[in-house]
Amino acid sequence: MREATFAEIKAIARRHLVDHGPEGVSLRAIAREMGMTAPALYRYFSSLNDLLLSLQADLFAELSAHITDASAQVPDDDVDGRVLTSLRAFRSWARTNRAEFALLFGPRGPHHLSGPHEGVALREGQRFAATFLTLFDRLLAEDRVPLPDSASFSPELRRQLDLFAECAGFGGENATEGALRVLTACWVRLYGLVCMEVFQNMAFAVDDMEPLFEAELRDLLTSIGVRYRPPGR
């Protein structure tokens, strides 16, 4: 019964998120819909922030499963195909779940603060990151990724790369400073393009992001030694 109530609370919270955005989610509105008092919800979540952290964990798990399921349709020895499929799956989930994407990857707000569910949200976030990191590590192991000379990196950049690796859960012998620099550059490029589509930042000038996404994807993958294939190939 308790688990069913947890699930119902989060299902309603997600619906309110889709309808009204993160700012439109409130314990009072959820309690009213469930026929409960707002204080009664505190038996399940210590705060609205904690509820949103728990929802974030669920969404990261859903996104990870979406990418993993898509990648599994490609033979394991076709790493190029799996990289392509995974990146396109990330975009497809974001386009289908714009409000949820905004909660996970949008501007930092009150729902990004700490709470009892922060640990599980971080773990699920790292599992999402692993869907890409595992493939990137395979490319590094095959010596396919041109790496920059880290001797020119400033101490400040090195510190930021270390923080990025720690947050993403990326380690091991292949996680050199040069590899981390390439990884962050790839993520910034992919994330930036998907964000611009999800938040419609290019709508004033571009009415179809697909050709631009595929062109950028081709350039990005070429830079890390992955052979590009058009969709459906």
Backbone bond lengths (Angstrom), bond angles and torsions (degrees), N, CA, C in turn:
res aa  C-N    CA-C-N  psi(-1)  N-CA   C-N-CA  omega(-1)  CA-C   N-CA-C  phi
1 M - - - 1.458 - - 1.525 110.81 -
2 R 1.331 115.85 -45.32 1.464 119.52 -178.22 1.530 110.42 -63.38
3 E 1.339 117.27 -42.33 1.462 120.18 179.68 1.522 110.64 -65.11
4 A 1.323 116.62 -36.40 1.465 120.15 178.21 1.524 110.74 -64.40
5 T 1.333 115.99 -37.18 1.463 119.70 178.61 1.524 110.56 -68.66
6 F 1.336 117.21 -42.22 1.464 120.63 174.61 1.531 109.88 -53.36
7 A 1.331 115.44 -48.60 1.463 120.35 -176.67 1.526 111.26 -64.37
8 E 1.334 116.69 -40.13 1.464 119.97 -179.79 1.519 110.84 -65.70
9 I 1.326 116.92 -42.80 1.465 120.51 178.84 1.525 110.21 -58.04
10 K 1.328 116.12 -46.06 1.469 119.10 -177.38 1.525 111.97 -71.49
11 A 1.326 117.26 -32.21 1.467 119.66 176.81 1.528 110.66 -64.56
12 I 1.322 116.48 -42.13 1.463 120.47 177.89 1.522 109.96 -67.37
13 A 1.329 116.52 -42.26 1.464 120.18 178.66 1.527 110.69 -59.29
14 R 1.332 116.65 -40.85 1.471 119.41 179.63 1.527 110.70 -65.55
15 R 1.314 116.54 -41.33 1.466 119.31 179.03 1.518 111.09 -63.42
16 H 1.323 117.23 -41.50 1.460 120.55 177.24 1.529 110.66 -66.11
17 L 1.327 116.18 -36.09 1.465 120.65 176.45 1.523 110.28 -60.24
18 V 1.325 116.76 -46.33 1.470 121.23 -179.64 1.526 110.78 -65.23
19 D 1.326 116.46 -39.93 1.467 120.43 -176.16 1.521 113.14 -77.34
20 H 1.341 117.21 -34.11 1.463 119.66 -169.56 1.529 114.69 -128.71
21 G 1.334 118.31 -6.21 1.454 120.10 -175.72 1.518 110.98 84.32
22 P 1.360 117.72 170.98 1.472 121.01 -177.75 1.521 113.35 -56.31
23 E 1.342 116.43 -35.57 1.463 119.52 -177.84 1.527 111.97 -71.07
24 G 1.336 116.48 -16.86 1.454 120.16 -178.81 1.513 114.15 -92.40
25 V 1.327 116.85 2.98 1.464 121.07 178.23 1.525 108.57 -93.51
26 S 1.318 117.51 125.25 1.470 120.63 178.81 1.519 109.81 -141.55
27 L 1.318 115.48 147.18 1.465 120.11 177.31 1.520 110.94 -62.64
28 R 1.328 116.18 -36.13 1.463 119.58 -178.27 1.534 111.02 -63.22
29 A 1.344 116.09 -44.53 1.467 119.54 -179.20 1.528 111.05 -67.09
30 I 1.330 116.42 -38.48 1.465 120.17 178.52 1.525 110.32 -65.57
31 A 1.326 116.04 -44.59 1.468 120.25 179.77 1.522 110.92 -61.58
32 R 1.337 116.17 -42.07 1.467 120.12 179.72 1.528 110.54 -59.78
33 E 1.337 116.73 -43.37 1.465 120.29 -179.24 1.530 111.52 -66.94
34 M 1.326 117.00 -30.47 1.464 120.95 -178.82 1.523 112.78 -88.88
35 G 1.338 116.93 -4.21 1.451 120.06 -177.74 1.511 112.89 73.75
36 M 1.335 116.14 29.32 1.461 122.08 -179.99 1.524 109.00 -118.73
37 T 1.314 116.04 170.67 1.457 120.75 170.37 1.526 108.30 -90.43
38 A 1.322 115.87 153.28 1.466 119.20 178.76 1.528 111.58 -58.25
39 P 1.355 119.20 -43.30 1.471 118.30 178.50 1.527 113.08 -59.31
40 A 1.348 117.12 -28.80 1.467 119.20 -179.78 1.520 111.42 -65.09
41 L 1.330 116.57 -27.97 1.467 119.55 179.64 1.524 111.99 -68.71
42 Y 1.327 116.35 -21.68 1.466 119.19 -179.25 1.530 112.04 -68.63
43 R 1.324 116.99 -11.64 1.461 118.89 173.27 1.530 110.68 -72.46
44 Y 1.328 116.03 -15.61 1.465 121.07 -177.60 1.529 112.20 -110.67
45 F 1.313 115.99 -38.38 1.467 120.41 178.58 1.521 108.47 -136.72
46 S 1.329 115.74 136.29 1.464 119.80 -174.45 1.520 112.67 -72.39
47 S 1.335 116.80 -18.49 1.461 120.92 -177.90 1.523 108.67 -167.15
48 L 1.319 116.14 168.93 1.462 120.28 173.85 1.519 110.09 -61.30
49 N 1.320 115.42 -39.62 1.464 119.65 178.96 1.528 110.69 -58.83
50 D 1.316 116.75 -42.45 1.463 120.69 -179.42 1.529 110.81 -65.87
51 L 1.332 116.92 -38.55 1.465 120.79 176.54 1.524 110.36 -61.34
52 L 1.326 116.95 -44.58 1.466 120.21 -178.68 1.523 111.57 -68.15
53 L 1.335 116.65 -32.97 1.466 119.39 174.96 1.527 110.58 -64.43
54 S 1.326 116.51 -41.71 1.463 120.48 178.17 1.525 110.65 -64.99
55 L 1.329 116.20 -38.94 1.460 120.31 176.89 1.526 110.45 -65.69
56 Q 1.333 116.73 -39.28 1.460 120.04 175.80 1.527 111.06 -57.76
57 A 1.317 116.22 -43.67 1.469 119.99 179.58 1.526 110.46 -59.45
58 D 1.331 116.51 -43.97 1.467 120.23 178.82 1.523 111.26 -62.87
59 L 1.321 115.97 -40.66 1.468 119.92 -178.01 1.521 111.47 -69.16
60 F 1.335 116.75 -39.59 1.468 119.24 175.60 1.531 110.06 -61.18
61 A 1.330 116.39 -41.10 1.466 120.18 179.09 1.524 110.54 -64.03
62 E 1.313 116.81 -41.12 1.469 120.81 178.57 1.524 110.90 -64.49
63 L 1.332 116.54 -44.53 1.462 120.92 178.83 1.522 111.00 -63.28
64 S 1.319 117.15 -43.38 1.469 121.02 178.11 1.520 110.84 -59.38
65 A 1.337 116.06 -44.32 1.465 120.16 -179.70 1.522 110.98 -64.58
66 H 1.329 116.49 -38.69 1.467 120.73 178.98 1.526 110.73 -61.65
67 I 1.328 116.47 -44.81 1.465 120.70 -179.82 1.522 110.77 -69.25
68 T 1.331 116.09 -44.52 1.466 120.46 -178.79 1.525 111.53 -62.81
69 D 1.325 116.58 -42.45 1.468 120.18 179.62 1.527 111.00 -63.88
70 A 1.330 116.26 -40.31 1.464 119.63 179.01 1.521 110.60 -66.51
71 S 1.331 116.10 -44.14 1.466 120.82 -179.13 1.520 111.44 -63.91
72 A 1.328 116.83 -33.70 1.468 121.29 -177.85 1.525 112.69 -66.59
73 Q 1.329 116.79 -15.27 1.460 120.08 177.29 1.528 111.97 -76.47
74 V 1.337 116.13 -10.33 1.469 122.06 -179.57 1.528 108.20 -104.59
75 P 1.325 119.22 137.42 1.469 120.62 178.76 1.524 111.95 -53.21
76 D 1.325 116.48 142.47 1.459 121.35 -175.84 1.523 112.78 -60.65
77 D 1.326 117.61 -31.07 1.462 119.30 -178.28 1.527 112.73 -81.88
78 D 1.325 117.84 -2.53 1.467 122.08 176.80 1.522 108.71 -98.66
79 V 1.320 116.46 75.09 1.462 119.95 -175.89 1.524 111.10 -64.97
80 D 1.340 117.75 -34.79 1.467 120.01 177.92 1.530 110.27 -60.19
81 G 1.329 115.58 -46.02 1.454 119.80 179.45 1.514 112.51 -63.96
82 R 1.318 116.58 -37.72 1.467 119.80 179.63 1.532 111.58 -68.79
83 V 1.332 116.79 -37.56 1.463 119.56 176.41 1.524 109.76 -62.39
84 L 1.313 116.79 -50.37 1.461 121.48 179.24 1.525 111.57 -56.70
85 T 1.306 116.11 -49.18 1.461 121.11 -177.59 1.522 111.46 -63.00
86 S 1.319 117.20 -40.09 1.463 121.21 -179.09 1.523 111.45 -66.27
87 L 1.320 117.15 -42.50 1.460 120.28 -179.62 1.522 110.95 -67.29
88 R 1.305 116.87 -40.62 1.469 119.62 177.35 1.526 111.19 -67.81
89 A 1.325 117.29 -34.15 1.466 120.64 178.21 1.526 110.71 -66.68
90 F 1.328 117.26 -37.78 1.465 121.04 176.20 1.527 109.78 -59.00
91 R 1.320 116.02 -47.02 1.471 120.01 179.35 1.522 110.95 -63.67
92 S 1.315 118.11 -43.64 1.468 120.12 -176.57 1.525 111.17 -63.88
93 W 1.346 117.42 -39.74 1.468 119.77 177.98 1.522 110.02 -64.98
94 A 1.324 116.67 -42.00 1.462 120.70 -179.04 1.526 111.25 -62.68
95 R 1.317 117.14 -41.50 1.462 120.85 -178.98 1.525 111.32 -68.71
96 T 1.314 116.81 -33.25 1.462 121.32 -179.00 1.523 111.81 -80.92
97 N 1.335 116.98 -26.60 1.474 122.42 -174.85 1.528 109.42 -126.90
98 R 1.315 116.25 65.72 1.468 120.61 -172.58 1.526 112.56 -65.59
99 A 1.323 117.29 -43.70 1.465 119.55 -179.38 1.523 110.82 -66.73
100 E 1.331 116.24 -39.89 1.457 120.41 178.71 1.532 110.78 -66.49
101 F 1.327 116.03 -39.73 1.462 120.48 176.07 1.526 110.11 -60.17
102 A 1.322 116.46 -41.70 1.464 120.41 179.90 1.524 111.45 -62.78
103 L 1.340 116.92 -37.46 1.465 119.54 178.26 1.524 110.80 -64.62
104 L 1.336 116.71 -39.68 1.463 120.90 -177.33 1.520 112.67 -79.10
105 F 1.326 116.84 -39.88 1.463 120.04 -168.04 1.522 114.30 -125.05
106 G 1.336 117.32 3.04 1.453 120.18 -178.49 1.518 112.37 -80.61
107 P 1.351 116.09 -172.58 1.469 120.23 179.87 1.520 111.39 -54.83
108 R 1.301 115.64 142.64 1.462 119.88 -178.77 1.523 109.51 -69.62
109 G 1.329 114.58 132.69 1.450 120.59 -179.51 1.510 110.61 -138.05
110 P 1.336 117.90 -166.21 1.468 120.62 -179.23 1.522 113.35 -56.57
111 H 1.362 117.23 -29.92 1.459 120.09 -177.92 1.516 112.26 -73.47
112 H 1.338 117.68 -2.39 1.460 120.25 177.40 1.533 111.53 -98.49
113 L 1.318 116.93 4.32 1.454 119.73 179.20 1.519 109.85 -76.59
114 S 1.338 115.53 175.69 1.461 119.99 -175.98 1.529 111.19 -79.13
115 G 1.318 114.61 161.85 1.454 121.04 177.93 1.511 109.19 -176.65
116 P 1.336 118.35 172.83 1.467 121.10 -178.25 1.525 114.00 -55.63
117 H 1.339 117.45 -29.41 1.464 120.05 -178.80 1.530 112.53 -93.33
118 E 1.334 117.13 10.34 1.459 119.75 -179.39 1.525 111.37 -62.12
119 G 1.340 116.65 -40.14 1.459 120.56 -177.72 1.514 112.33 -62.20
120 V 1.342 117.18 -45.06 1.464 119.58 -178.50 1.520 110.57 -70.12
121 A 1.330 117.44 -33.53 1.465 120.11 176.59 1.522 110.49 -64.61
122 L 1.333 116.38 -40.97 1.463 120.13 178.41 1.521 110.80 -65.05
123 R 1.327 116.67 -43.02 1.468 119.67 -179.97 1.532 111.50 -62.30
124 E 1.318 116.41 -42.67 1.466 118.95 179.20 1.527 110.61 -69.29
125 G 1.332 116.28 -33.79 1.459 119.24 175.76 1.517 111.40 -63.69
126 Q 1.321 116.51 -38.51 1.464 120.07 178.23 1.526 111.26 -71.24
127 R 1.328 117.05 -32.17 1.473 118.96 175.11 1.527 110.24 -66.13
128 F 1.327 115.88 -37.78 1.464 118.60 174.40 1.525 110.12 -61.63
129 A 1.331 116.77 -47.52 1.465 120.51 179.65 1.522 111.07 -58.42
130 A 1.324 116.48 -35.93 1.468 120.74 -177.66 1.518 112.59 -64.09
131 T 1.344 117.67 -24.07 1.465 119.09 178.37 1.519 110.65 -61.90
132 F 1.342 116.52 -30.85 1.460 121.15 176.73 1.527 111.85 -94.09
133 L 1.327 116.15 -39.79 1.465 120.09 -174.90 1.522 111.91 -63.01
134 T 1.320 117.39 -36.96 1.467 120.39 178.84 1.525 110.79 -61.18
135 L 1.321 116.18 -41.45 1.464 120.36 178.84 1.522 111.12 -70.50
136 F 1.327 116.61 -40.97 1.464 120.52 178.89 1.523 110.37 -63.07
137 D 1.326 116.39 -38.80 1.464 120.50 178.74 1.530 110.55 -63.99
138 R 1.321 117.26 -36.04 1.467 120.08 176.82 1.528 110.84 -65.24
139 L 1.307 116.88 -39.90 1.466 120.03 177.66 1.525 110.80 -63.98
140 L 1.324 116.36 -40.14 1.465 120.43 178.39 1.520 110.51 -65.32
141 A 1.330 116.62 -42.72 1.466 120.68 -179.23 1.525 111.36 -62.92
142 E 1.324 116.27 -30.43 1.463 120.94 178.08 1.524 112.33 -86.94
143 D 1.331 116.24 3.27 1.471 122.42 177.46 1.528 111.48 58.40
144 R 1.323 115.41 41.47 1.461 119.75 -177.87 1.520 113.02 -98.42
145 V 1.330 117.51 -13.78 1.460 120.83 -172.89 1.526 110.52 -99.74
146 P 1.330 119.04 116.79 1.468 120.38 174.53 1.529 109.64 -64.85
147 L 1.320 116.60 126.01 1.462 120.69 -176.72 1.522 111.00 -109.97
148 P 1.324 117.26 141.41 1.459 120.79 177.43 1.524 110.86 -74.75
149 D 1.322 115.56 159.76 1.461 121.41 176.62 1.522 108.38 -77.26
150 S 1.311 116.35 114.50 1.468 119.83 -175.96 1.521 112.99 -73.82
151 A 1.334 117.66 -6.94 1.468 119.91 -179.69 1.524 111.52 -61.43
152 S 1.331 116.09 -25.59 1.466 119.90 -178.23 1.525 112.65 -87.59
153 F 1.327 118.01 -3.35 1.462 120.94 -177.53 1.526 110.15 -72.73
154 S 1.308 116.03 136.84 1.463 120.43 176.68 1.527 109.84 -75.15
155 P 1.334 117.37 158.38 1.470 119.66 176.26 1.529 112.19 -57.54
156 E 1.340 115.76 -35.69 1.461 119.32 179.84 1.526 111.32 -65.51
157 L 1.343 116.36 -41.01 1.462 119.54 178.49 1.525 110.51 -65.97
158 R 1.325 116.67 -41.78 1.467 119.73 178.82 1.527 111.00 -58.89
159 R 1.314 116.09 -41.80 1.466 119.98 -179.60 1.527 110.45 -64.19
160 Q 1.323 117.01 -41.84 1.455 120.10 179.81 1.530 111.74 -67.05
161 L 1.322 116.60 -37.24 1.464 119.83 177.65 1.524 110.86 -65.28
162 D 1.326 116.12 -38.84 1.465 120.06 177.15 1.531 110.92 -63.41
163 L 1.336 116.12 -41.76 1.459 120.05 178.70 1.527 111.25 -64.24
164 F 1.321 115.57 -41.19 1.463 120.48 178.40 1.526 110.48 -61.04
165 A 1.334 116.23 -45.88 1.467 120.75 -179.55 1.524 110.89 -62.68
166 E 1.329 116.67 -41.60 1.465 120.46 -179.80 1.524 110.92 -64.59
167 C 1.324 116.24 -44.44 1.460 120.27 -178.92 1.527 111.29 -66.06
168 A 1.337 116.37 -40.21 1.463 120.46 -178.37 1.519 112.60 -78.72
169 G 1.336 116.91 -17.10 1.456 120.06 -177.74 1.513 112.91 78.27
170 F 1.335 116.22 32.49 1.467 120.85 -177.60 1.518 109.60 -103.32
171 G 1.335 116.71 120.10 1.456 121.47 179.82 1.509 110.68 -147.90
172 G 1.333 115.63 -169.34 1.458 120.02 -179.36 1.513 111.99 102.75
173 E 1.322 115.55 175.16 1.454 120.36 -173.85 1.520 113.34 -65.86
174 N 1.323 117.86 -23.66 1.463 120.21 -179.55 1.525 113.42 -84.53
175 A 1.329 116.94 -11.20 1.462 121.10 -176.57 1.525 110.98 -83.17
176 T 1.323 116.53 60.92 1.460 121.49 178.34 1.528 109.62 -79.15
177 E 1.323 116.15 169.31 1.458 119.48 178.76 1.522 111.19 -61.68
178 G 1.337 116.49 -38.95 1.458 119.36 177.74 1.518 112.21 -63.28
179 A 1.332 116.39 -41.47 1.463 120.68 178.80 1.525 111.06 -65.75
180 L 1.327 116.40 -39.31 1.460 120.23 178.76 1.521 111.22 -65.27
181 R 1.326 115.92 -36.51 1.472 119.15 178.28 1.525 110.58 -64.30
182 V 1.325 117.46 -42.83 1.465 121.08 177.85 1.525 110.21 -65.54
183 L 1.326 116.05 -42.72 1.460 120.72 -178.95 1.526 111.16 -60.61
184 T 1.321 117.39 -47.05 1.466 119.72 -179.52 1.522 110.95 -64.47
185 A 1.333 116.74 -38.76 1.464 119.85 179.02 1.529 110.90 -63.08
186 C 1.328 116.45 -41.24 1.467 120.50 178.51 1.525 111.04 -64.54
187 W 1.330 116.34 -43.73 1.460 119.87 -179.42 1.523 111.03 -64.37
188 V 1.332 116.95 -44.79 1.463 120.25 179.55 1.529 110.35 -58.72
189 R 1.299 116.19 -41.22 1.468 120.74 -178.16 1.531 111.00 -67.76
190 L 1.327 116.64 -47.90 1.467 120.49 179.94 1.521 111.04 -65.81
191 Y 1.317 116.06 -50.09 1.463 121.62 -177.99 1.524 110.79 -60.42
192 G 1.334 116.13 -43.72 1.457 119.92 -179.17 1.515 112.00 -60.77
193 L 1.318 116.62 -43.27 1.461 120.42 -178.59 1.527 111.17 -67.11
194 V 1.322 116.40 -44.06 1.467 119.91 -179.99 1.527 110.50 -66.09
195 C 1.323 116.92 -40.72 1.470 120.39 177.47 1.524 111.01 -59.69
196 M 1.329 116.56 -44.28 1.462 119.88 -178.87 1.525 110.96 -62.37
197 E 1.328 116.63 -32.15 1.461 119.49 177.35 1.522 111.27 -76.44
198 V 1.318 116.98 -48.17 1.464 120.77 -177.66 1.523 111.21 -61.27
199 F 1.334 116.78 -43.34 1.461 121.09 -177.73 1.524 112.43 -90.75
200 Q 1.337 116.76 5.02 1.468 123.77 173.78 1.525 112.94 59.01
201 N 1.325 116.25 36.44 1.457 120.19 -179.99 1.526 113.23 -70.45
202 M 1.337 116.64 -19.93 1.463 120.57 -179.92 1.525 112.46 -105.02
203 A 1.330 116.86 6.46 1.465 120.25 -174.52 1.520 112.42 -62.65
204 F 1.324 117.79 -26.15 1.464 120.53 -179.25 1.529 112.07 -67.83
205 A 1.349 116.27 -20.39 1.463 119.58 -174.97 1.517 113.86 -127.81
206 V 1.340 117.92 -21.99 1.467 121.83 -175.58 1.525 108.83 -126.83
207 D 1.332 116.94 122.14 1.469 119.44 -178.92 1.520 113.00 -100.56
208 D 1.323 117.08 -0.74 1.465 121.35 176.61 1.524 107.87 -148.55
209 M 1.331 116.29 108.56 1.464 120.25 -176.16 1.522 113.30 -81.63
210 E 1.326 117.52 -11.69 1.464 120.40 -175.56 1.530 113.23 -56.51
211 P 1.350 119.41 -50.89 1.468 118.80 -179.47 1.525 112.40 -61.44
212 L 1.336 117.24 -39.64 1.460 120.48 179.56 1.522 110.65 -66.46
213 F 1.342 116.59 -42.93 1.457 119.83 178.66 1.519 110.61 -60.27
214 E 1.318 117.53 -46.30 1.461 120.70 -177.92 1.525 111.38 -66.48
215 A 1.328 117.45 -36.58 1.465 120.13 177.48 1.522 111.05 -65.40
216 E 1.329 116.22 -43.12 1.462 120.21 177.97 1.521 110.60 -67.16
217 L 1.329 115.93 -38.41 1.460 120.23 179.13 1.522 110.43 -62.51
218 R 1.322 116.88 -41.84 1.457 120.36 178.12 1.535 110.52 -59.59
219 D 1.329 116.73 -46.93 1.467 120.16 -178.58 1.523 111.18 -65.26
220 L 1.329 116.24 -43.19 1.463 120.66 -179.33 1.524 110.86 -61.43
221 L 1.321 116.70 -48.41 1.461 120.07 -176.69 1.521 111.75 -67.82
222 T 1.316 116.79 -37.44 1.463 119.65 177.20 1.519 110.76 -59.43
223 S 1.340 116.14 -35.27 1.467 120.41 -177.61 1.524 112.68 -70.09
224 I 1.340 117.57 -17.28 1.473 119.86 179.66 1.534 111.59 -116.86
225 G 1.308 115.90 19.08 1.461 119.70 173.06 1.509 116.12 77.83
226 V 1.332 117.11 23.78 1.464 121.52 179.21 1.529 109.34 -106.66
227 R 1.316 116.40 132.61 1.462 120.90 -179.81 1.526 109.84 -78.48
228 Y 1.320 114.91 123.85 1.464 121.14 -179.89 1.527 110.61 -79.05
229 R 1.332 115.27 142.85 1.459 121.05 172.40 1.528 108.04 -133.86
230 P 1.320 117.91 134.87 1.465 119.63 176.68 1.527 110.55 -60.71
231 P 1.314 118.23 157.80 1.466 120.95 178.61 1.528 111.25 -55.16
232 G 1.316 116.05 137.64 1.451 120.89 178.24 1.510 114.94 86.72
233 R 1.322 116.74 -2.37 1.473 119.72 179.93 1.526 111.24 -94.39
